[in-house]
Amino acid sequence: MPSIAWRDTREYYGRISRLFHWLMAALLLWQFAGMIAANLVGRAPWVSFMVGSHKSIGFVLMLLIALRATWGLCNLSNRPPHDRGAEMLVAFGQLLLYLLMIIVPLLGLTMNWASGRPLQVFGTQLMSGGREMAGLAELTAQWHVWMAWTLGVLIVGHVLLAVVWHGLIRRDDTLGKMATRPDHLSR
């Protein structure tokens, strides 16, 4: 039974790409679940815990997307190919996802700084608060929310594309290239 290589190949995504993909998926799900729960349930203790981790998880996501983008660029020529003809559309969609995954936490950082509050990540102060600028804090808060929900819609589209188009219509095992062992792909 072949093992999964660390680097990507033309047949499947390697261990590091898979780790970045699924870890970020889990953390993004946590972020969205916390914000949805806060809007639906209010500040129940379990919701407060989720919302309380929002900045820390957001900071981790910002670091992960920088690492993931760098890793993806280093492996670009090794990755499984996309459908011919759809390559530009896929590239645009991926670029948009990556841009929003960078912009949303940067807006969050700017909002936090402009509110005059220090940035606490898992209980450790990483950045002191700036001079309070209510207008900038409010503007970046609005953009943070709108861009985050836009990212959420794109993620839902990404999942539906993987499941419906690649899984049910094309049956090209794209999800398998990111989620299963290479020996499964050769069947």
The 8 nearest C-alpha neighbors of each residue, nearest first, counted from 0:
[[1, 182, 2, 181, 180, 183, 3, 185],
 [2, 0, 182, 181, 3, 180, 4, 183],
 [3, 1, 4, 0, 181, 180, 182, 5],
 [2, 4, 13, 14, 180, 181, 5, 1],
 [5, 3, 13, 6, 14, 2, 7, 8],
 [4, 6, 14, 13, 15, 3, 7, 16],
 [5, 7, 13, 4, 8, 14, 15, 74],
 [8, 6, 13, 12, 78, 77, 11, 74],
 [7, 9, 77, 10, 78, 11, 12, 79],
 [8, 10, 79, 78, 77, 11, 80, 7],
 [11, 9, 8, 79, 176, 12, 78, 181],
 [12, 10, 176, 8, 79, 9, 7, 13],
 [11, 13, 7, 177, 176, 16, 8, 17],
 [14, 12, 7, 6, 5, 4, 16, 15],
 [13, 15, 5, 17, 16, 18, 4, 3],
 [14, 16, 18, 17, 13, 5, 19, 6],
 [17, 15, 19, 18, 13, 14, 12, 20],
 [18, 16, 20, 14, 15, 19, 177, 21],
 [17, 19, 15, 16, 20, 21, 22, 14],
 [18, 20, 16, 22, 17, 21, 23, 67],
 [21, 19, 17, 23, 18, 22, 16, 24],
 [20, 22, 24, 23, 18, 19, 17, 25],
 [23, 21, 25, 19, 24, 20, 18, 26],
 [22, 24, 26, 25, 21, 20, 19, 27],
 [25, 23, 21, 27, 22, 26, 28, 20],
 [24, 26, 28, 22, 23, 27, 21, 29],
 [27, 25, 29, 23, 28, 24, 22, 30],
 [28, 26, 30, 24, 29, 25, 23, 31],
 [27, 29, 25, 31, 26, 30, 32, 24],
 [30, 28, 26, 32, 27, 31, 33, 25],
 [31, 29, 27, 33, 28, 32, 53, 26],
 [30, 32, 34, 28, 33, 29, 35, 27],
 [33, 31, 29, 35, 30, 34, 28, 36],
 [34, 32, 49, 36, 30, 31, 50, 35],
 [33, 35, 37, 31, 36, 32, 38, 30],
 [36, 34, 32, 38, 37, 33, 31, 39],
 [35, 37, 39, 33, 38, 34, 40, 32],
 [38, 36, 41, 34, 35, 40, 39, 42],
 [37, 39, 35, 36, 41, 40, 34, 33],
 [40, 38, 36, 37, 41, 35, 34, 42],
 [41, 39, 36, 37, 38, 42, 43, 46],
 [42, 40, 37, 38, 43, 39, 36, 46],
 [41, 43, 47, 46, 37, 44, 40, 45],
 [42, 44, 46, 45, 41, 47, 40, 37],
 [45, 43, 47, 46, 42, 48, 49, 41],
 [46, 44, 48, 47, 43, 49, 42, 50],
 [45, 47, 49, 43, 48, 44, 42, 50],
 [48, 46, 44, 50, 42, 49, 45, 51],
 [47, 49, 51, 45, 46, 50, 44, 52],
 [48, 50, 46, 33, 51, 52, 47, 45],
 [49, 51, 47, 53, 52, 33, 48, 46],
 [52, 50, 48, 49, 53, 47, 54, 46],
 [51, 53, 55, 50, 49, 54, 56, 48],
 [54, 52, 50, 56, 51, 55, 57, 30],
 [55, 53, 57, 56, 52, 58, 120, 51],
 [56, 54, 120, 58, 52, 57, 53, 121],
 [55, 57, 59, 53, 58, 54, 52, 60],
 [58, 56, 54, 60, 55, 59, 53, 104],
 [57, 59, 61, 55, 60, 56, 54, 62],
 [58, 60, 56, 62, 61, 57, 63, 55],
 [61, 59, 63, 57, 58, 62, 64, 56],
 [60, 62, 58, 64, 59, 63, 104, 57],
 [63, 61, 59, 65, 60, 64, 66, 58],
 [64, 62, 60, 66, 65, 61, 67, 59],
 [63, 65, 67, 61, 66, 62, 68, 60],
 [66, 64, 62, 68, 63, 67, 69, 61],
 [67, 65, 63, 69, 64, 68, 70, 62],
 [68, 66, 64, 70, 69, 65, 63, 71],
 [67, 69, 71, 65, 70, 66, 64, 72],
 [68, 70, 66, 72, 67, 71, 65, 73],
 [71, 69, 67, 73, 68, 72, 66, 74],
 [72, 70, 68, 74, 73, 69, 75, 67],
 [71, 73, 75, 69, 74, 70, 68, 76],
 [72, 74, 70, 71, 75, 69, 76, 68],
 [75, 73, 71, 77, 72, 76, 70, 7],
 [76, 74, 72, 77, 78, 71, 73, 70],
 [75, 77, 74, 78, 73, 9, 72, 79],
 [78, 76, 8, 74, 9, 75, 7, 79],
 [79, 77, 9, 8, 7, 75, 76, 80],
 [78, 80, 9, 10, 11, 8, 77, 81],
 [81, 79, 78, 9, 82, 83, 10, 86],
 [82, 80, 86, 83, 79, 85, 89, 84],
 [83, 81, 85, 84, 86, 80, 89, 87],
 [84, 82, 85, 86, 81, 80, 87, 89],
 [83, 85, 86, 82, 87, 88, 81, 89],
 [84, 86, 88, 82, 83, 87, 89, 81],
 [85, 87, 89, 88, 84, 81, 83, 90],
 [88, 86, 90, 89, 85, 91, 84, 92],
 [87, 89, 91, 85, 90, 86, 92, 84],
 [88, 90, 92, 86, 91, 87, 85, 93],
 [89, 91, 87, 93, 88, 92, 86, 94],
 [92, 90, 94, 88, 89, 93, 87, 95],
 [93, 91, 89, 95, 94, 90, 88, 96],
 [92, 94, 96, 90, 95, 91, 89, 97],
 [95, 93, 91, 97, 92, 96, 90, 98],
 [94, 96, 98, 92, 93, 97, 91, 99],
 [97, 95, 93, 99, 94, 98, 100, 92],
 [96, 98, 100, 94, 95, 99, 93, 101],
 [99, 97, 95, 101, 100, 96, 102, 94],
 [98, 100, 102, 101, 96, 97, 103, 150],
 [99, 101, 97, 98, 103, 102, 96, 64],
 [100, 102, 98, 99, 103, 104, 61, 97],
 [101, 103, 99, 105, 104, 100, 98, 106],
 [102, 104, 106, 143, 105, 99, 101, 100],
 [105, 103, 107, 106, 102, 57, 61, 101],
 [106, 104, 108, 102, 107, 103, 109, 101],
 [105, 107, 109, 103, 104, 143, 108, 139],
 [106, 108, 104, 110, 105, 109, 143, 111],
 [109, 107, 105, 111, 106, 110, 112, 104],
 [108, 110, 106, 112, 111, 107, 113, 105],
 [111, 109, 136, 107, 113, 139, 108, 112],
 [110, 112, 108, 114, 109, 113, 116, 107],
 [111, 113, 128, 129, 109, 115, 114, 110],
 [114, 112, 136, 132, 110, 131, 115, 111],
 [113, 115, 131, 111, 136, 112, 116, 132],
 [114, 116, 128, 131, 129, 113, 130, 112],
 [117, 115, 128, 114, 111, 112, 118, 127],
 [116, 118, 128, 127, 126, 119, 124, 115],
 [119, 117, 126, 125, 124, 127, 120, 116],
 [118, 120, 124, 123, 122, 125, 117, 121],
 [119, 121, 55, 123, 122, 124, 118, 125],
 [122, 120, 123, 55, 119, 52, 124, 56],
 [123, 121, 120, 119, 124, 55, 125, 118],
 [124, 122, 119, 120, 121, 125, 118, 126],
 [123, 125, 119, 118, 126, 120, 122, 117],
 [126, 124, 118, 119, 123, 120, 127, 117],
 [127, 125, 118, 117, 124, 128, 119, 112],
 [128, 126, 117, 118, 129, 116, 125, 124],
 [129, 127, 117, 116, 115, 112, 126, 130],
 [128, 130, 115, 112, 113, 131, 127, 116],
 [129, 131, 115, 132, 113, 128, 114, 112],
 [130, 132, 115, 114, 113, 129, 133, 112],
 [133, 131, 113, 135, 134, 136, 114, 130],
 [132, 134, 136, 135, 137, 131, 114, 113],
 [135, 133, 137, 136, 132, 138, 113, 139],
 [134, 136, 138, 137, 132, 133, 139, 113],
 [135, 137, 110, 113, 133, 139, 114, 134],
 [138, 136, 140, 134, 135, 139, 133, 141],
 [137, 139, 135, 141, 140, 136, 134, 142],
 [138, 140, 142, 110, 136, 141, 137, 106],
 [141, 139, 143, 137, 138, 142, 110, 136],
 [142, 140, 138, 144, 139, 143, 145, 137],
 [141, 143, 139, 145, 144, 140, 146, 138],
 [144, 142, 140, 146, 106, 141, 103, 145],
 [143, 145, 147, 141, 142, 146, 148, 140],
 [146, 144, 142, 148, 147, 143, 149, 141],
 [145, 147, 149, 143, 148, 144, 142, 150],
 [148, 146, 150, 144, 149, 145, 103, 143],
 [149, 147, 151, 150, 145, 146, 152, 144],
 [150, 148, 146, 152, 151, 147, 145, 153],
 [151, 149, 147, 153, 148, 152, 99, 146],
 [150, 152, 148, 154, 149, 153, 147, 155],
 [151, 153, 155, 149, 154, 150, 148, 156],
 [154, 152, 156, 150, 151, 155, 157, 149],
 [153, 155, 157, 151, 156, 152, 150, 158],
 [154, 156, 152, 158, 157, 153, 159, 151],
 [157, 155, 153, 159, 154, 158, 160, 152],
 [156, 158, 154, 160, 155, 159, 153, 161],
 [159, 157, 161, 155, 160, 156, 162, 154],
 [160, 158, 156, 162, 161, 163, 157, 155],
 [161, 159, 164, 157, 158, 163, 162, 156],
 [162, 160, 165, 158, 159, 163, 164, 166],
 [161, 163, 166, 159, 160, 165, 164, 158],
 [162, 164, 167, 166, 160, 159, 165, 161],
 [165, 163, 168, 160, 166, 169, 167, 161],
 [164, 166, 169, 161, 170, 171, 163, 162],
 [167, 165, 170, 162, 163, 164, 168, 161],
 [166, 168, 163, 170, 164, 165, 169, 162],
 [167, 169, 164, 170, 165, 166, 163, 171],
 [170, 168, 165, 171, 164, 167, 166, 172],
 [171, 169, 166, 165, 167, 172, 168, 164],
 [170, 172, 169, 173, 165, 166, 174, 168],
 [173, 171, 175, 174, 170, 166, 176, 165],
 [174, 172, 176, 175, 171, 165, 161, 177],
 [175, 173, 177, 176, 172, 178, 161, 166],
 [174, 176, 178, 172, 179, 177, 173, 184],
 [175, 177, 11, 173, 174, 12, 178, 179],
 [178, 176, 174, 175, 12, 17, 179, 11],
 [177, 179, 175, 176, 174, 180, 17, 12],
 [180, 178, 175, 176, 177, 181, 183, 184],
 [179, 181, 182, 183, 3, 178, 2, 184],
 [180, 182, 184, 183, 1, 3, 179, 11],
 [183, 181, 184, 180, 185, 1, 0, 186],
 [184, 182, 181, 180, 185, 186, 179, 175],
 [185, 183, 181, 182, 186, 175, 180, 176],
 [184, 186, 182, 183, 181, 10, 180, 172],
 [185, 184, 183, 182, 181, 172, 180, 175]]
